[in-house]
Amino acid sequence: MPQTARSEQRSFMTGNEVVARAALAAGAEYMFGYPITPQNEIMHYWRRLAPRYQRGFLQTEDELSAGFACLGAVLRGKIAFSATAGPGTVLFQEPLSMAEMMRLPVVVIVQQRGGPSTATVIYSQQEVTLTCFGGNGEGLRLVYSTSSHQELYDYTIKAFHQAWRYRFPTFVLGDGYQAKMREALFLYNPEDRGMGAVPARPLLGHKGSNGNGEPQLHLRNAFSVEEELAEILRKHLADFDEAAPYLEEHEFIGEPGANLLVVAHGIVGRAAREAVEELRREGKKVNFFRPLTLRPFPEKALQQALANSNRSMLVVESAQGQLGSLCRLASGHEALQRFDTFYRPGVGITTEEIREAVTL
């Protein structure tokens, strides 16, 4: 496979171009997609890169078709992905539910836009619940939430590796701001950092065993008997719980004895981190927590951060409590001393506004 990036190559580009470059560097072979703002340029950039690196691209008739095309490709052992947003994420839920049931390592980049429905084509954090728990399943998904172009690159690459390693559908949750703005970052070849190739292999369509003594896979997404479904789900849920400690990631700034924990994710987390760092330089006892994985959510890490922060929390997000609900569930059985919120659905949040929302 041709090398797609020199080690530590400094670049300046839009977030959508970053995603296409990261997928290429990770070894993605096919992209299937349908246009929707603000992710369109991911398709455009990939389409320009694909012929040069012997990769494939197909624009399907809608997001349902893009999702099922990805499933077909990964069943044949191909590293495939798609990208979408808003109403497109809604349409993706049917193939993604199938991916959950059959444990298919599909990768989807979601550049969030305002909702409900068509709403705005600009930005929001309103696709958290849909991405983490959409479809008629149990949310057996891996969801990364990025805050910068460097993270878009790093976690898009990581998404392919983890999807194939654990065989759960995997998302990179960006937003319209990250998609369109330009920012400096380092591109690199993952193999130069010891990541190796994505561990892809055919799931169906081969004869005999998988070549390593394993029996041939028998994948199902429909069951006639309740007990059959329950037996399969118990195994999938146990696998997810076992993998969770290795998948969960977070960022924490602070120390014991603080009066408040500010929690945010994605690009809002970037503004929140800056606000907390400014307040801490002024001598304020404020800590900061950012979940990098929204599913599985880093529950124990949040509980420890709360224990260091007087069990008092301020949740900041560009949605009406989607992150807040995850934080409440993860905070544990012991009652919170304070639960403050600063919600602005579909509207960006600045460092200055977060500073003003902090009360000690």
Kinemage of the C-alpha trace (Angstrom):
@kinemage 1
@onewidth
@group {chain A} dominant
@subgroup {mainchain}
@vectorlist {calphas} color= white
{ca met a 1} P 0.000 0.000 0.000
{ca pro a 2} L 1.475 3.410 -0.955
{ca gln a 3} L 2.692 5.596 1.884
{ca thr a 4} L 0.268 8.513 2.261
{ca ala a 5} L 2.021 10.830 4.723
{ca arg a 6} L 5.565 11.588 5.735
{ca ser a 7} L 6.276 11.439 9.450
{ca glu a 8} L 5.367 14.709 11.213
{ca gln a 9} L 4.322 16.695 8.149
{ca arg a 10} L 3.062 20.137 9.200
{ca ser a 11} L -0.135 21.117 7.358
{ca phe a 12} L -2.835 23.778 7.362
{ca met a 13} L -6.241 22.643 6.116
{ca thr a 14} L -9.955 22.347 6.826
{ca gly a 15} L -11.317 19.696 9.147
{ca asn a 16} L -13.054 17.865 6.323
{ca glu a 17} L -9.792 17.560 4.435
{ca val a 18} L -8.153 16.331 7.651
{ca val a 19} L -10.701 13.494 7.871
{ca ala a 20} L -10.051 12.395 4.281
{ca arg a 21} L -6.289 12.470 4.860
{ca ala a 22} L -6.638 10.515 8.105
{ca ala a 23} L -8.804 7.830 6.508
{ca leu a 24} L -6.232 7.504 3.743
{ca ala a 25} L -3.375 7.242 6.246
{ca ala a 26} L -5.280 4.613 8.240
{ca gly a 27} L -5.582 2.433 5.164
{ca ala a 28} L -9.259 2.934 4.330
{ca glu a 29} L -10.007 1.358 0.972
{ca tyr a 30} L -13.520 2.566 0.173
{ca met a 31} L -15.800 5.464 0.995
{ca phe a 32} L -19.536 5.294 0.381
{ca gly a 33} L -21.501 8.479 0.923
{ca tyr a 34} L -24.267 10.864 0.038
{ca pro a 35} L -23.916 14.665 0.073
{ca ile a 36} L -25.047 16.627 3.099
{ca thr a 37} L -23.633 19.803 4.617
{ca pro a 38} L -21.318 20.245 6.492
{ca gln a 39} L -19.501 16.997 5.632
{ca asn a 40} L -19.564 17.299 1.802
{ca glu a 41} L -15.883 18.125 1.391
{ca ile a 42} L -14.881 14.824 3.010
{ca met a 43} L -16.374 13.154 -0.058
{ca his a 44} L -14.820 15.716 -2.396
{ca tyr a 45} L -11.321 15.365 -0.959
{ca trp a 46} L -11.540 11.573 -0.828
{ca arg a 47} L -12.721 11.456 -4.457
{ca arg a 48} L -9.664 13.477 -5.486
{ca leu a 49} L -7.253 11.307 -3.475
{ca ala a 50} L -8.746 7.897 -4.279
{ca pro a 51} L -7.418 7.417 -7.851
{ca arg a 52} L -3.903 8.443 -6.833
{ca tyr a 53} L -3.776 5.820 -4.074
{ca gln a 54} L -5.865 3.067 -5.719
{ca arg a 55} L -8.809 3.529 -3.375
{ca gly a 56} L -12.524 3.406 -4.177
{ca phe a 57} L -15.470 5.793 -3.902
{ca leu a 58} L -19.183 5.480 -4.611
{ca gln a 59} L -21.830 8.169 -4.200
{ca thr a 60} L -24.997 6.279 -3.379
{ca glu a 61} L -28.613 7.391 -3.827
{ca asp a 62} L -29.079 8.122 -0.110
{ca glu a 63} L -27.598 7.539 3.336
{ca leu a 64} L -29.368 4.213 3.792
{ca ser a 65} L -27.596 2.883 0.716
{ca ala a 66} L -24.264 4.339 1.852
{ca gly a 67} L -24.599 2.571 5.196
{ca phe a 68} L -25.509 -0.801 3.715
{ca ala a 69} L -22.753 -0.496 1.110
{ca cys a 70} L -20.263 -0.024 3.964
{ca leu a 71} L -21.628 -3.153 5.635
{ca gly a 72} L -21.191 -5.156 2.457
{ca ala a 73} L -17.619 -3.962 2.046
{ca val a 74} L -16.545 -4.802 5.599
{ca leu a 75} L -18.116 -8.246 5.326
{ca arg a 76} L -15.606 -8.865 2.533
{ca gly a 77} L -12.778 -7.626 4.741
{ca lys a 78} L -12.484 -4.162 3.173
{ca ile a 79} L -11.758 -1.118 5.320
{ca ala a 80} L -14.719 1.129 4.527
{ca phe a 81} L -16.219 4.304 5.941
{ca ser a 82} L -18.754 7.043 5.376
{ca ala a 83} L -19.501 10.560 6.597
{ca thr a 84} L -22.772 12.323 7.276
{ca ala a 85} L -24.619 14.865 9.426
{ca gly a 86} L -28.046 15.730 10.820
{ca pro a 87} L -30.879 14.072 8.858
{ca gly a 88} L -28.260 11.826 7.265
{ca thr a 89} L -27.289 10.498 10.691
{ca val a 90} L -30.965 9.660 11.241
{ca leu a 91} L -31.101 7.628 8.012
{ca phe a 92} L -27.882 5.834 8.919
{ca gln a 93} L -29.465 4.292 12.022
{ca glu a 94} L -31.002 1.320 10.193
{ca pro a 95} L -27.713 -0.009 8.744
{ca leu a 96} L -25.912 0.918 11.961
{ca ser a 97} L -28.401 -1.106 14.013
{ca met a 98} L -27.574 -4.035 11.737
{ca ala a 99} L -23.874 -3.338 12.306
{ca glu a 100} L -24.457 -3.461 16.078
{ca met a 101} L -26.267 -6.787 15.871
{ca met a 102} L -23.756 -8.401 13.500
{ca arg a 103} L -20.691 -6.727 15.070
{ca leu a 104} L -19.570 -5.083 11.813
{ca pro a 105} L -16.667 -2.588 12.081
{ca val a 106} L -18.144 0.316 10.124
{ca val a 107} L -16.579 3.773 10.663
{ca val a 108} L -18.724 6.906 10.281
{ca ile a 109} L -17.643 10.524 10.674
{ca val a 110} L -20.485 12.788 11.851
{ca gln a 111} L -20.030 16.539 11.395
{ca gln a 112} L -22.911 17.717 13.567
{ca arg a 113} L -25.346 20.379 12.354
{ca gly a 114} L -28.310 22.063 13.991
{ca gly a 115} L -31.585 20.258 14.595
{ca pro a 116} L -34.284 19.058 14.776
{ca ser a 117} L -34.846 18.137 11.122
{ca thr a 118} L -33.112 20.242 8.447
{ca ala a 119} L -32.652 23.187 10.835
{ca thr a 120} L -29.248 24.808 10.124
{ca val a 121} L -26.297 23.520 8.124
{ca ile a 122} L -23.766 25.161 10.409
{ca tyr a 123} L -23.080 23.605 13.801
{ca ser a 124} L -24.434 21.954 16.931
{ca gln a 125} L -23.784 19.287 19.542
{ca gln a 126} L -27.304 17.933 19.122
{ca glu a 127} L -26.394 14.550 17.623
{ca val a 128} L -24.887 13.067 20.776
{ca thr a 129} L -27.893 10.962 21.809
{ca leu a 130} L -28.584 9.895 18.226
{ca thr a 131} L -24.989 8.851 17.619
{ca cys a 132} L -24.546 7.069 20.949
{ca phe a 133} L -27.926 5.363 21.214
{ca gly a 134} L -29.675 5.638 17.830
{ca gly a 135} L -31.434 2.680 16.326
{ca asn a 136} L -33.344 -0.054 18.133
{ca gly a 137} L -30.397 -1.533 19.967
{ca glu a 138} L -28.396 -1.074 23.150
{ca gly a 139} L -25.869 1.509 21.979
{ca leu a 140} L -23.027 -0.961 21.440
{ca arg a 141} L -20.926 1.655 19.697
{ca leu a 142} L -17.670 3.521 20.116
{ca val a 143} L -18.072 7.306 19.850
{ca tyr a 144} L -15.118 9.725 19.889
{ca ser a 145} L -15.744 13.457 20.372
{ca thr a 146} L -12.983 15.674 18.961
{ca ser a 147} L -12.098 19.293 19.729
{ca ser a 148} L -9.379 20.142 17.192
{ca his a 149} L -8.031 19.245 13.777
{ca gln a 150} L -5.209 17.278 15.346
{ca glu a 151} L -7.747 15.191 17.230
{ca leu a 152} L -9.819 14.760 14.068
{ca tyr a 153} L -6.740 13.260 12.442
{ca asp a 154} L -5.653 11.172 15.437
{ca tyr a 155} L -9.070 9.750 16.266
{ca thr a 156} L -10.160 9.098 12.699
{ca ile a 157} L -7.075 6.889 12.377
{ca lys a 158} L -7.765 5.334 15.766
{ca ala a 159} L -11.408 4.722 14.865
{ca phe a 160} L -10.458 2.284 12.108
{ca his a 161} L -8.069 0.366 14.354
{ca gln a 162} L -10.502 0.086 17.264
{ca ala a 163} L -13.509 -0.728 15.068
{ca trp a 164} L -11.728 -3.747 13.603
{ca arg a 165} L -10.053 -4.750 16.857
{ca tyr a 166} L -13.293 -4.847 18.876
{ca arg a 167} L -15.823 -5.105 16.023
{ca phe a 168} L -18.262 -2.442 17.104
{ca pro a 169} L -19.467 0.343 14.779
{ca thr a 170} L -17.334 3.395 15.498
{ca phe a 171} L -17.989 7.124 15.140
{ca val a 172} L -15.905 10.260 15.107
{ca leu a 173} L -18.194 13.064 16.281
{ca gly a 174} L -17.082 16.430 14.933
{ca asp a 175} L -19.164 19.478 14.055
{ca gly a 176} L -19.724 22.119 11.416
{ca tyr a 177} L -17.118 24.453 12.885
{ca gln a 178} L -14.396 21.824 12.805
{ca ala a 179} L -15.504 20.757 9.327
{ca lys a 180} L -15.098 24.183 7.731
{ca met a 181} L -12.412 26.073 9.636
{ca arg a 182} L -8.701 25.822 8.826
{ca glu a 183} L -6.166 24.940 11.458
{ca ala a 184} L -2.583 23.736 11.702
{ca leu a 185} L -1.819 20.121 12.559
{ca phe a 186} L 0.749 17.383 12.046
{ca leu a 187} L 0.017 14.663 9.525
{ca tyr a 188} L 1.901 11.401 10.010
{ca asn a 189} L 2.069 7.818 8.866
{ca pro a 190} L 0.492 5.676 11.640
{ca glu a 191} L 3.002 2.891 11.038
{ca asp a 192} L 5.816 5.298 11.962
{ca arg a 193} L 4.166 5.540 15.402
{ca gly a 194} L 3.969 1.802 15.850
{ca met a 195} L 0.266 1.486 15.074
{ca gly a 196} L 0.685 -1.039 12.279
{ca ala a 197} L -2.043 -1.908 9.817
{ca val a 198} L -5.755 -1.964 10.637
{ca pro a 199} L -6.492 -5.614 11.586
{ca ala a 200} L -9.073 -6.164 8.853
{ca arg a 201} L -10.010 -9.581 7.509
{ca pro a 202} L -12.964 -11.070 5.603
{ca leu a 203} L -15.932 -11.816 7.816
{ca leu a 204} L -17.862 -13.750 5.177
{ca gly a 205} L -17.228 -15.214 1.764
{ca his a 206} L -14.244 -17.465 2.511
{ca lys a 207} L -14.071 -21.241 2.548
{ca gly a 208} L -13.480 -23.370 5.610
{ca ser a 209} L -12.078 -21.614 8.653
{ca asn a 210} L -10.714 -18.102 8.975
{ca gly a 211} L -7.227 -19.510 8.409
{ca asn a 212} L -6.255 -19.475 12.069
{ca gly a 213} L -8.302 -22.375 13.358
{ca glu a 214} L -11.406 -20.341 14.146
{ca pro a 215} L -14.764 -21.663 12.914
{ca gln a 216} L -16.511 -19.836 10.130
{ca leu a 217} L -18.585 -16.908 11.355
{ca his a 218} L -22.364 -17.144 11.316
{ca leu a 219} L -23.705 -13.602 11.517
{ca arg a 220} L -27.394 -12.932 12.146
{ca asn a 221} L -29.574 -9.895 12.622
{ca ala a 222} L -32.983 -11.610 12.769
{ca phe a 223} L -34.267 -14.146 15.298
{ca ser a 224} L -37.499 -16.113 15.579
{ca val a 225} L -37.087 -16.980 19.267
{ca glu a 226} L -36.615 -14.453 22.056
{ca glu a 227} L -34.140 -16.648 23.898
{ca glu a 228} L -31.878 -16.816 20.849
{ca leu a 229} L -31.683 -13.024 20.696
{ca ala a 230} L -31.099 -12.794 24.447
{ca glu a 231} L -28.216 -15.265 24.265
{ca ile a 232} L -26.441 -13.320 21.499
{ca leu a 233} L -27.076 -9.960 23.163
{ca arg a 234} L -25.697 -11.160 26.482
{ca lys a 235} L -22.445 -12.018 24.755
{ca his a 236} L -22.292 -8.698 22.891
{ca leu a 237} L -23.033 -6.734 26.067
{ca ala a 238} L -20.396 -8.675 28.008
{ca asp a 239} L -17.844 -8.008 25.231
{ca phe a 240} L -18.678 -4.300 25.298
{ca asp a 241} L -18.353 -4.077 29.087
{ca glu a 242} L -15.053 -5.954 28.973
{ca ala a 243} L -13.683 -3.631 26.271
{ca ala a 244} L -14.930 -0.403 27.882
{ca pro a 245} L -11.943 0.187 30.222
{ca tyr a 246} L -9.599 -0.051 27.221
{ca leu a 247} L -11.765 2.226 25.059
{ca glu a 248} L -12.705 5.016 27.489
{ca glu a 249} L -10.691 8.236 27.204
{ca his a 250} L -10.937 11.599 28.930
{ca glu a 251} L -9.062 14.802 29.735
{ca phe a 252} L -8.827 16.214 33.261
{ca ile a 253} L -7.255 19.414 34.565
{ca gly a 254} L -7.212 20.084 38.293
{ca glu a 255} L -6.530 18.642 41.698
{ca pro a 256} L -8.392 17.683 44.900
{ca gly a 257} L -10.110 20.435 46.858
{ca ala a 258} L -11.750 22.325 43.992
{ca asn a 259} L -15.191 23.882 44.351
{ca leu a 260} L -16.519 23.103 40.882
{ca leu a 261} L -15.988 20.764 37.917
{ca val a 262} L -16.667 22.217 34.454
{ca val a 263} L -17.642 19.465 31.998
{ca ala a 264} L -17.826 19.899 28.222
{ca his a 265} L -16.971 17.928 25.095
{ca gly a 266} L -15.932 18.534 21.520
{ca ile a 267} L -15.174 22.047 20.385
{ca val a 268} L -17.100 23.492 23.347
{ca gly a 269} L -14.655 21.576 25.530
{ca arg a 270} L -11.907 23.593 23.892
{ca ala a 271} L -13.485 26.856 25.035
{ca ala a 272} L -14.231 25.390 28.474
{ca arg a 273} L -10.626 24.293 28.949
{ca glu a 274} L -9.415 27.803 28.169
{ca ala a 275} L -11.957 29.327 30.574
{ca val a 276} L -10.918 26.967 33.388
{ca glu a 277} L -7.218 27.589 32.790
{ca glu a 278} L -7.814 31.359 32.989
{ca leu a 279} L -9.817 30.987 36.205
{ca arg a 280} L -7.172 28.747 37.747
{ca arg a 281} L -4.454 31.320 36.964
{ca glu a 282} L -6.595 33.807 38.901
{ca gly a 283} L -6.556 31.471 41.908
{ca lys a 284} L -10.073 30.049 41.474
{ca lys a 285} L -10.552 26.428 42.558
{ca val a 286} L -12.083 25.064 39.380
{ca asn a 287} L -11.410 21.745 37.668
{ca phe a 288} L -12.083 20.652 34.086
{ca phe a 289} L -13.282 17.347 32.617
{ca arg a 290} L -13.760 16.439 28.962
{ca pro a 291} L -14.944 12.993 27.823
{ca leu a 292} L -13.164 12.032 24.615
{ca thr a 293} L -15.323 8.929 24.387
{ca leu a 294} L -19.041 9.560 24.770
{ca arg a 295} L -19.736 5.861 24.330
{ca pro a 296} L -18.515 4.093 26.369
{ca phe a 297} L -18.624 7.040 28.739
{ca pro a 298} L -15.678 7.342 31.196
{ca glu a 299} L -17.887 6.974 34.274
{ca lys a 300} L -15.258 6.138 36.895
{ca ala a 301} L -13.024 8.972 35.717
{ca leu a 302} L -15.917 11.437 36.011
{ca gln a 303} L -16.772 10.159 39.484
{ca gln a 304} L -13.168 10.663 40.587
{ca ala a 305} L -13.130 14.160 39.084
{ca leu a 306} L -16.329 14.981 40.989
{ca ala a 307} L -14.824 13.668 44.214
{ca asn a 308} L -12.001 16.177 43.665
{ca ser a 309} L -14.500 18.979 42.996
{ca asn a 310} L -16.894 19.020 45.958
{ca arg a 311} L -19.329 16.897 43.909
{ca ser a 312} L -20.323 20.069 42.115
{ca met a 313} L -20.616 20.201 38.335
{ca leu a 314} L -21.313 22.714 35.567
{ca val a 315} L -22.173 21.077 32.227
{ca val a 316} L -21.678 23.264 29.152
{ca glu a 317} L -22.943 22.161 25.734
{ca ser a 318} L -24.497 23.368 22.494
{ca ala a 319} L -27.531 21.151 23.072
{ca gln a 320} L -30.325 20.953 25.628
{ca gly a 321} L -28.831 18.451 28.040
{ca gln a 322} L -27.644 15.547 25.882
{ca leu a 323} L -24.214 15.577 27.513
{ca gly a 324} L -25.895 16.584 30.763
{ca ser a 325} L -27.945 13.385 30.782
{ca leu a 326} L -24.828 11.273 30.266
{ca cys a 327} L -23.114 13.100 33.131
{ca arg a 328} L -26.050 12.591 35.489
{ca leu a 329} L -26.110 8.870 34.723
{ca ala a 330} L -22.351 8.571 35.144
{ca ser a 331} L -22.045 10.618 38.324
{ca gly a 332} L -22.893 7.687 40.562
{ca his a 333} L -25.409 6.959 43.268
{ca glu a 334} L -24.140 9.553 45.715
{ca ala a 335} L -26.076 12.810 45.396
{ca leu a 336} L -24.461 15.773 43.668
{ca gln a 337} L -24.002 18.900 45.751
{ca arg a 338} L -24.635 21.077 42.687
{ca phe a 339} L -25.640 20.436 39.103
{ca asp a 340} L -25.477 23.651 37.076
{ca thr a 341} L -25.979 23.845 33.326
{ca phe a 342} L -25.227 26.217 30.484
{ca tyr a 343} L -27.134 24.944 27.452
{ca arg a 344} L -27.289 26.718 24.077
{ca pro a 345} L -28.814 24.315 21.527
{ca gly a 346} L -27.268 24.748 18.089
{ca val a 347} L -25.266 27.851 19.049
{ca gly a 348} L -21.524 28.133 19.652
{ca ile a 349} L -20.258 28.934 23.141
{ca thr a 350} L -17.284 31.174 23.848
{ca thr a 351} L -14.648 31.167 26.567
{ca glu a 352} L -16.020 34.446 27.931
{ca glu a 353} L -19.536 33.053 28.235
{ca ile a 354} L -18.292 30.012 30.138
{ca arg a 355} L -16.338 32.227 32.537
{ca glu a 356} L -19.514 34.173 33.250
{ca ala a 357} L -21.458 30.945 33.829
{ca val a 358} L -19.024 29.776 36.527
{ca thr a 359} L -20.234 30.697 40.014
{ca leu a 360} L -18.213 29.734 43.078
